[in-house]
Amino acid sequence: MSPHLKRVIRTFLQGVVGIASALPGLLSSAGLGNTVPYAAQAVVVSTVLAHVMGLPAIEQVLDKLGIGLIDSE
């Protein structure tokens, strides 16, 4: 698997987890004004997950799953 494809998969996973964390709030809110905190939550969760995925121990697990970037850098 190419390093580019691995990065795409990892970014997609980060986005999915971030959006999933905010989904209950987004679905329960009726107006746009109420969704801003949940959209911010999705961004924060995705950012934190991106940093966690960069930790050496997590990188080793991701490498075993085939989406690690250890060999490509």
N, C-alpha and C positions, 0 to 999 in steps of 0.2 A: 504494500500500500504506500502510495507516495506521501511525502511529508505534507504537501498541500491538502490532500484529501483528509489526512488525519486532523489537520487544523480545522477544516470545515466541519468535520464530525464533532470535534470537541466544542467548537463554538455553537453549533446547533444544540448540543446537549445542554450547554450552559444557558442558552436562551429558553429552551423548553422548561428547565427546572425553575428559572426565574419567573416565567409567565405562569407556570403551574402554581407557584407559591402565592401569586396574587389573584388567581382566577376566582376563588370564592368571593373575595371582596368586589371584584369587577362585576360579577354576575349579580350580586345583591344590591349594588348601588343603582339608583335610578337616573341620576344626572351626571353630567360630565364633571362637575365640581367635586363630586365625591370620589371620582376615579383617580385623581391626581396622586393621593398617597399610595394607592395600590400600584400605579404605574411606577412610582419611585421605588416601591418595594421590589418590583420585578427587576429593575435596573441594579439595585443594591445586591440582591441575591445572586444575580448573574455575575456581577463583578467579584463578589466574594468567592463564588465557585471557580471563577477563572484563576484567582490567586491560589486557592486550595489545590487546583489541578496542577499548579506549577511546583508544588512541594515535592521534594525528592521521593518520599515514601509513596505518595499518591501517583507520581509519575511512573514508578516501578509497577504499580498495580495496573495503570492504564497501558503500560507497555505489554504486560501479560495479556491484556484484552485486545491488543493489536492496534491501539490508538495512542500509544506513547510516542514521545518525540525524542527519546534518549539517543537513539542512533543517528537521527537526522541533523543534530546540531553540532 
